[in-house]
Amino acid sequence: APCPQWPYCRKRCSYCNFNTYVVPAVDEAAVRACLVREAQTLLRLSQVHSVTSVFFGGGTPSLASPSTVAAVLEAVAGAAHLPAGAEVTLEANPSSTSTSRLAGFRTAGVNRLSIGVQVRGALPAAAPTAPRDPVVTALPPQSLDDAELRMLGREHTAAEARKAVEAARGLFPGRTSIDLLFGLPGQSQDAWVQRLEAALGLCDDHISLYQLTLERGTALAAQVRGGALPAPPQDLLAAMYQTARTVLVAAGFRHYEVSNFARKDALSTHNLSYWRADQYIGVGPGAHGRFVPRGEGGCSREARVQTLEPVTWMREVQSQGHSTRTRAVLSLLEQLEELLTLGLRTDEGITHERWGHFSPQLSLQAVFGALGEAGALQQQGWLVLDSRGLRCTWAGLAVLDSLLPDLLCQLQRA
């Protein structure tokens, strides 16, 4: 699952702390050439035979031209098998998504669309540093309200957001998702319910749900810290999340991951590759990857991060074919910790087969079946361990962050 990153934006949103850059001009031909070369290099290094999905993230990759997307996809197909039905997703901003431009991306090979920059959800405390959830997304709830858009520093209006989603659904029917962001400063439960209802009237078959996190160093966090905006209380945040779960499931959505809902089997293949601990390759400034570098004789899974700063990244790609800034071999324990923290985010949980792929000598039952923290969590109704594997109950999925420390302790002892 290659993940090409376009790091540039027209404007930095007030809540964003991602590796994004606002610059006067971008040499797109140079960036395109480097994305192509790094994708080729890392795919050959991994020696993967087939690619299940490609996700263009950012930044705002819709600011790139469709020809850049096409060139990267051609490079991926040249270095590994890219099946005709592979999921190819693109993040976009409503202000840079005219119908003709979206049609150009579809011609280039995109078959799922993401409108609206995603924000970081509340990952479990022990989860690895990873790219943002790659589900194709469109329209945060603030896109339905101009006042909230202004507070968040977005450059598009509510009308533009609606128009963009409608255009996307026309070009990518069943393949467009919307982001719902809750917990904005001053947002009430009633306002949140109104956002949900409006979103259900506009959405396709996939919704991502995130609680706004006030990241240190962002303008929005400074406003809340300085008292200019109110921070929502924790009990209100919990109530908003539970309300959304109930409303979405009643509307026919499956709550298949902590932050994601789908109906008509519109689950995101790319997202699932992260949560199932499959291999993925990060391409572009600041991109993350998890793969075995078999092309250089490696036999262990590595965590890799590409150089953050775009100019430095391009210089290193041009000189050595890729720009991996850090790489670390993951121990068996680290791999199982990632599998546990990410796999339990899904309603399917961790199957015995998937666990056995990483740990053939120590089964799920051997680690979590004995009396201990996992047993207590099962008795309390938060967790299930059966013939299918280990997973959270409906109630447990909502409090996963509080369950993980005990489970990680039990894993480490085993």
C-alpha positions in Angstrom: 0.0 0.0 0.0 2.0 3.0 -1.2 1.2 6.4 0.4 2.5 9.3 -1.7 2.4 12.6 0.2 1.9 16.1 -1.3 3.1 18.4 1.5 1.8 21.7 0.2 -1.3 23.7 1.2 -2.6 27.1 0.2 -3.2 27.9 3.9 -2.5 26.3 7.2 -5.7 25.5 9.2 -5.8 26.7 12.8 -5.9 23.1 14.2 -3.3 21.6 11.9 0.1 20.3 13.1 0.9 18.0 10.2 4.0 18.3 8.0 2.5 20.8 5.6 4.0 23.9 3.9 2.6 27.1 2.4 5.0 28.4 -0.2 4.7 31.1 -3.0 5.3 28.5 -5.8 5.9 24.8 -6.2 8.1 23.3 -8.9 5.7 20.5 -9.6 7.8 18.9 -12.3 10.6 18.4 -9.8 8.3 17.2 -7.0 6.6 14.8 -9.5 10.0 13.3 -10.6 11.0 12.8 -7.0 7.7 11.1 -6.0 8.1 8.8 -9.0 11.7 7.9 -8.2 11.1 7.4 -4.5 8.1 5.2 -5.2 10.1 3.1 -7.6 13.0 2.8 -5.3 11.1 1.8 -2.2 8.8 -0.6 -4.0 11.8 -2.4 -5.4 13.5 -2.4 -2.0 10.4 -4.0 -0.5 10.1 -6.6 -3.4 6.4 -6.6 -3.0 4.6 -8.4 -5.9 1.2 -6.7 -5.7 -0.2 -3.5 -4.4 -3.7 -3.5 -2.9 -4.2 0.3 -2.6 -2.6 3.7 -3.1 -3.4 6.8 -1.1 -2.5 10.3 -2.1 -2.3 12.4 1.2 -0.9 15.7 2.3 -1.0 18.6 2.6 -3.5 19.1 -0.2 -2.7 16.7 -3.0 -5.6 18.1 -5.1 -3.3 21.1 -5.6 -1.1 18.8 -7.7 -2.1 18.2 -11.3 -3.8 15.0 -12.5 -0.7 14.4 -14.6 1.3 14.1 -11.3 -1.1 11.5 -10.0 -1.0 9.6 -13.2 2.8 9.6 -13.3 3.0 8.2 -9.7 0.4 5.5 -10.5 2.4 4.6 -13.6 5.5 4.2 -11.5 3.8 2.0 -9.0 2.4 -0.2 -11.7 5.9 -0.5 -13.3 7.5 -1.5 -10.0 4.8 -3.9 -8.8 1.5 -5.3 -10.0 -1.3 -2.8 -9.6 -4.6 -4.6 -10.1 -7.3 -2.9 -12.1 -9.6 -2.9 -9.0 -7.0 -1.6 -6.5 -8.3 1.3 -4.4 -6.7 4.6 -5.4 -7.7 7.5 -3.1 -7.0 11.2 -3.1 -7.4 13.9 -0.5 -8.7 17.2 -1.7 -9.9 20.6 -0.5 -13.3 21.9 -1.6 -11.7 25.1 -2.9 -9.5 23.2 -5.3 -12.0 20.6 -6.6 -13.9 21.8 -9.6 -15.9 19.2 -11.4 -13.5 19.2 -14.4 -10.5 18.9 -12.1 -12.1 15.9 -10.3 -12.8 14.4 -13.6 -9.1 14.8 -14.5 -8.2 12.9 -11.3 -10.6 10.1 -12.2 -9.1 9.8 -15.7 -5.6 9.7 -14.0 -6.7 6.6 -12.1 -8.2 7.9 -8.8 -11.3 5.9 -7.9 -12.0 7.2 -4.4 -12.0 10.8 -3.3 -11.2 12.7 -0.1 -12.5 16.2 0.2 -11.3 18.2 3.2 -8.1 17.8 5.1 -8.4 15.1 7.7 -7.6 15.9 11.3 -5.9 13.7 13.9 -8.3 11.5 15.8 -7.5 10.2 19.3 -5.2 7.3 18.7 -4.6 5.0 21.6 -1.7 6.3 23.7 0.5 3.3 22.9 -0.2 3.4 19.1 2.9 3.9 16.9 3.4 7.2 15.2 1.6 6.7 11.9 0.2 8.5 9.0 -3.2 9.9 9.5 -6.1 7.5 8.7 -6.1 7.2 5.0 -9.8 6.7 4.4 -11.1 8.7 1.5 -12.8 11.6 3.2 -14.9 14.6 2.3 -16.5 17.4 4.2 -15.7 17.9 7.9 -18.8 18.9 9.8 -17.5 22.4 9.9 -18.0 22.5 6.2 -21.7 22.8 6.9 -21.3 25.9 9.0 -19.4 29.1 7.8 -18.8 30.3 11.4 -17.1 27.1 12.4 -15.1 27.1 9.1 -13.8 30.6 9.9 -12.8 29.5 13.4 -10.9 26.6 12.0 -9.1 28.7 9.4 -10.6 26.9 6.4 -10.5 28.7 3.1 -13.7 27.3 1.6 -17.4 28.2 2.4 -20.2 25.8 3.4 -21.7 26.3 -0.1 -18.4 25.3 -1.7 -18.2 22.2 0.5 -21.7 21.1 -0.4 -21.0 21.7 -4.1 -17.7 19.7 -3.9 -19.3 16.8 -2.2 -22.1 16.7 -4.8 -19.6 16.8 -7.6 -17.6 14.1 -6.0 -20.6 11.8 -5.6 -21.5 12.3 -9.2 -18.0 11.2 -10.4 -17.2 8.7 -7.6 -20.6 7.2 -6.6 -20.3 5.0 -3.5 -16.6 6.0 -3.3 -16.7 9.3 -1.5 -16.6 9.6 2.3 -17.2 12.5 4.7 -15.3 13.5 7.8 -17.3 14.5 10.9 -15.3 16.5 13.4 -16.7 17.1 16.8 -15.6 18.7 20.1 -15.0 22.1 18.5 -14.6 25.0 21.1 -18.1 26.1 22.1 -19.9 23.4 20.2 -23.0 22.1 21.9 -24.6 18.7 21.8 -27.6 20.2 19.9 -25.3 21.7 17.3 -23.5 18.4 16.9 -26.8 16.6 16.3 -27.7 19.2 13.6 -24.3 18.5 12.0 -25.0 14.8 12.0 -28.4 15.3 10.4 -27.0 17.6 7.8 -24.2 15.2 7.0 -26.5 12.2 6.6 -28.5 14.2 4.1 -25.3 14.8 2.0 -23.1 11.8 2.6 -22.3 8.8 0.5 -21.5 5.4 2.1 -18.5 6.1 4.3 -18.1 8.5 7.2 -15.0 9.2 9.4 -15.7 10.6 12.9 -13.0 12.5 14.8 -12.7 14.4 18.0 -10.8 17.6 17.5 -7.5 17.5 19.4 -5.9 20.8 20.4 -2.3 20.2 19.2 0.5 22.2 20.9 1.8 24.9 18.7 -1.4 25.4 16.7 -3.4 28.7 16.6 -6.6 27.1 17.9 -4.8 25.5 20.9 -3.4 29.0 21.7 -6.8 30.5 21.6 -8.2 27.9 23.9 -5.3 28.1 26.3 -5.5 31.9 26.4 -9.3 31.8 27.2 -10.5 33.3 23.9 -12.3 30.0 23.2 -13.9 27.5 25.6 -12.6 23.9 25.8 -15.4 21.3 25.7 -15.8 19.2 28.8 -14.9 15.5 28.7 -18.4 14.3 29.5 -19.8 16.3 26.6 -17.2 14.8 24.2 -18.1 11.3 25.3 -21.8 12.1 24.8 -21.2 13.5 21.4 -19.3 10.3 20.3 -22.0 8.0 21.7 -24.7 10.0 20.0 -22.9 9.8 16.7 -22.5 6.0 17.0 -26.1 5.5 17.7 -27.4 7.8 14.9 -25.0 6.4 12.3 -25.8 2.8 13.1 -29.5 3.6 12.9 -28.9 5.0 9.5 -27.4 1.7 8.2 -23.7 2.3 8.9 -21.5 -0.4 10.3 -19.1 0.9 13.0 -16.2 -1.0 11.7 -13.4 1.0 13.3 -13.2 3.4 16.3 -13.4 6.4 13.9 -15.0 4.9 10.8 -18.4 3.9 9.6 -19.5 2.3 6.3 -22.6 0.9 4.7 -23.0 -1.2 1.6 -19.6 -2.8 2.3 -17.8 0.5 1.5 -15.0 -0.1 4.0 -11.7 1.5 3.1 -9.2 -1.1 1.9 -6.3 1.3 2.6 -7.4 2.0 6.1 -7.8 -1.7 6.8 -4.2 -2.3 5.6 -3.0 -0.2 8.6 -5.3 -1.7 11.2 -4.4 -5.2 10.0 -0.7 -4.4 10.2 -0.1 -5.1 6.5 3.0 -3.6 4.9 2.9 -0.1 3.6 5.4 2.3 1.9 5.5 6.0 2.6 6.6 8.2 -0.3 7.2 11.9 0.0 8.2 14.4 2.7 7.4 13.1 6.2 5.7 9.9 5.0 5.8 6.8 7.2 6.2 3.2 6.2 6.3 -0.3 7.7 7.8 -3.0 5.5 10.6 -5.6 5.1 13.4 -4.3 2.9 14.0 -7.7 1.2 15.7 -6.0 -1.7 18.8 -5.3 0.5 18.7 -8.7 2.2 16.5 -7.6 5.1 14.2 -10.1 6.8 12.7 -8.0 9.6 9.9 -5.4 9.5 11.2 -1.8 9.7 9.6 1.4 10.7 10.7 4.2 8.3 10.1 8.0 8.1 11.0 10.1 5.1 12.8 13.4 5.4 10.3 16.1 6.5 11.5 19.3 4.7 10.5 19.2 1.0 13.6 20.8 -0.4 15.9 18.6 1.6 13.8 15.6 0.7 14.0 16.3 -3.1 17.8 16.8 -2.9 18.2 13.4 -1.2 15.9 11.6 -3.6 17.8 13.1 -6.5 21.1 11.9 -5.1 20.2 8.5 -3.7 16.8 7.4 -5.0 15.0 7.9 -1.8 15.1 10.1 1.3 14.6 7.8 4.3 15.5 9.9 7.4 15.0 7.3 10.1 14.7 3.5 10.0 14.4 1.1 12.9 14.0 -2.7 13.0 10.9 -3.5 15.0 11.3 -6.2 17.6 8.7 -9.0 17.9 7.2 -7.3 20.9 7.0 -3.9 19.1 5.2 -5.6 16.2 2.7 -7.3 18.5 2.1 -4.0 20.4 1.3 -2.3 17.1 -0.9 -5.2 16.0 -2.8 -5.0 19.3 -3.2 -1.3 19.5 -4.3 -1.0 15.8 -6.2 -4.2 15.4 -8.4 -3.7 18.4 -9.6 -0.4 16.8 -11.7 -2.5 14.4 -14.9 -4.4 15.1 -13.3 -7.6 13.7 -10.4 -7.2 16.1 -7.4 -9.5 15.7 -8.0 -12.9 14.2 -6.0 -15.9 15.3 -4.6 -16.2 11.8 -3.3 -12.6 11.7 -1.8 -12.9 15.2 -0.1 -16.2 14.2 1.5 -14.5 11.1 3.5 -12.4 13.5 3.7 -14.8 16.5 3.5 -18.4 15.4 5.0 -19.6 18.7 2.8 -17.6 21.1 -0.9 -17.7 20.4 -3.6 -15.2 21.3 -5.0 -17.7 23.7 -1.6 -18.2 25.4 -1.2 -14.5 25.9 -4.7 -13.3 26.8 -6.6 -16.5 27.6 -5.2 -17.0 31.1 -6.4 -15.2 34.2 -5.2 -11.6 34.2 -6.1 -8.2 32.9 -7.7 -9.6 29.7 -9.8 -12.0 31.7 -11.1 -9.3 33.9 -11.9 -7.1 30.9 -13.9 -10.0 29.4 -15.8 -10.4 32.6 -16.6 -6.7 32.7 -18.0 -6.8 29.2 -15.3 -4.8 27.4 -13.5 -7.6 25.5 -14.2 -10.9 23.8 -11.7 -13.8 23.1 -13.2 -16.7 21.2 -12.7 -18.8 18.1 -12.7 -15.7 15.9 -9.9 -14.0 17.8 -9.6 -11.0 20.2 -11.9 -7.9 19.8 -13.7 -5.2 21.7 -17.4 -5.3 22.4 -19.6 -2.4 21.3 -19.1 -0.8 24.7 -15.4 -1.6 24.7 -14.7 0.1 21.4 -15.7 3.4 22.8 -13.2 3.2 25.7 -10.3 1.4 23.9 -7.7 3.9 25.1 -8.4 2.9 28.7 -8.2 -0.8 28.0 -4.9 -0.8 26.1 -2.5 -0.2 29.1 -3.6 -3.4 30.9 -3.5 -5.4 27.7 0.0 -4.2 26.8 1.2 -5.0 30.3 -0.1 -8.6 29.9 1.5 -8.9 26.5 4.9 -7.7 27.8 4.8 -10.2 30.6 4.0 -13.0 28.2 
